[in-house]
C-alpha cells in the first residue's frame, strides 16, 4: 500500500549551509527529492570552487523568501 502526502505538489528546495563564508543558499525548485539530489553535487562543486568550506545540505519543502542569506560581520 502506498501513502501520498497531501503536500506532494509542493516543490523541493536544497538548503545549503556553508561555514566559510557563513551563508545559507537555496537551490530549486525541484519537482521531487530525487531531482533535487540529482543536481546537488553540481551546486556543491560550484561552492567548493568558489572557496566555500563546511558545507551541509538539507532538503526542504517550503519555498524560501530569499535565495541567499549571508551573515553580517561587524568591522
MARLUM-374705 format. One line per 8 residues: number of its first residue (from 0); for each residue x, y, z of C-alpha. Coordinates in steps of 0.001 Angstrom, whole numbers, plus 500000, padded with zeros to 6 digits. Last residue first. Example, Ala and Ser with C-alpha at 12.3 -4.5 7.8 and 13.67 -1.06 7.14 Angstrom:
2
1	513670 498940 507140; 512300 495500 507800;
END
This chain:
75
74	534097 545563 511303; 530845 543870 512257; 530010 540856 510097; 526639 540233 508505; 525824 536592 507907; 524794 535959 504314; 521358 534644 503340; 520958 533681 499690;
66	517803 532622 497816; 515284 534827 499624; 511733 534095 500852; 512390 530353 500671; 509685 527997 499391; 508839 525226 501812; 509510 521581 501023; 513005 521359 502444;
58	516077 519263 501746; 519294 519600 503708; 522886 520181 502670; 525938 520946 504840; 529114 522566 503504; 531952 523341 505900; 534024 525260 503368; 533275 527575 500447;
50	536214 528554 498225; 534412 529437 494969; 535356 526026 493533; 533824 524451 496632; 530579 526354 496002; 530472 525237 492367; 531140 521597 493334; 528331 521750 495918;
42	525878 523051 493314; 526859 520303 490873; 526616 517597 493521; 523057 518623 494477; 521526 518411 490999; 520488 514740 491137; 519572 515155 494822; 516966 517790 493904;
34	515505 515550 491181; 515174 512670 493642; 513602 514958 496269; 510758 515970 493954; 509678 518539 491357; 512627 520808 492075; 512585 524496 492914; 515411 524941 493352;
26	518597 525976 495101; 518646 527833 498419; 521877 529171 499876; 522702 529789 503526; 525867 531687 504299; 528742 531916 506749; 531610 532092 504282; 533030 529778 505441;
18	530624 527628 507453; 528381 526938 504470; 524719 525949 504736; 522916 524596 501663; 519124 524336 501582; 518046 522295 498565; 514442 523033 497629; 511529 520707 496969;
10	508296 521768 495272; 504915 521391 496994; 502662 519054 494985; 503307 516204 497457; 501810 518314 500234; 498878 515971 500853; 501466 513254 501239; 500815 510024 499438;
2	500620 506623 501058; 501333 503473 499133; 500000 500000 500000;
END
